[in-house]
Amino acid sequence: MLFLVWAIFMVSPFVALYDLGNAVEARDLGRITERVNFNALRTSLSRQILREYLKHEDFGEVEHDFATQAGAAVLNPVIEELVTPQALMDLLEDGWPHQATVGSGETVPPLRMDLGADLRSLKQAWQTFIRSEGEGFRVMTIPLPADVSKDKQFRVTMRLRNATWRLSGIELPAHLRDELAKRAAIASR
């Protein structure tokens, strides 16, 4: 009995992610909103894009602290565009939010993040399960797709709260972080 409870618990974040994928396919904003912690997602995206943004600048130690605060203000409009149910739906479907463009006005080619397909086949589901990382009993980070290099993966963080697994962070692929940092730099000028 204890093994069965443990097995159900271990699979539950993947079932929640699969449900989120189905909500995205169905374009069900209500279910997406139930499965996503938008405040935590905003923080996750802000940190990544700010870190990438500051990587391209050369600051001294004092200037770096000031630049971090200023960069957060500059990034806010870019992040707010990404952290809406519609933008999240676009990101989860295509790997890139449709309204987000680079300075030239061209849309960045999508990096596919197909939640449903990644968990449908037994082999892919097993790879995803094995490559996932747990942080205690309440946090699970799931690489998507599991069979590509880390710099091309989305790493989705699911967090357990009140018996419900919710998306609380998305680590973006390197290319996408770089494009969003460039976009923020263009927006700040």
ABEGO torsion letter per residue (X at the ends): XAAAAAAAAAAAAAAAAAAAAAAAAAGBAAAAAAABBAAAAAAAAAAAAAAAAAAABBBBAAAAAAAAAAAAAAAAAAAAAABBAAAAAAAAAAGBBAABBBAAGBBBBBBBBBAAAAAABAAAAAAAAAABBBBEAABBBBBOBAABBAAABBBBBBBBBGGBBBBABBBBBAAAAAAAAAAAAAAAX
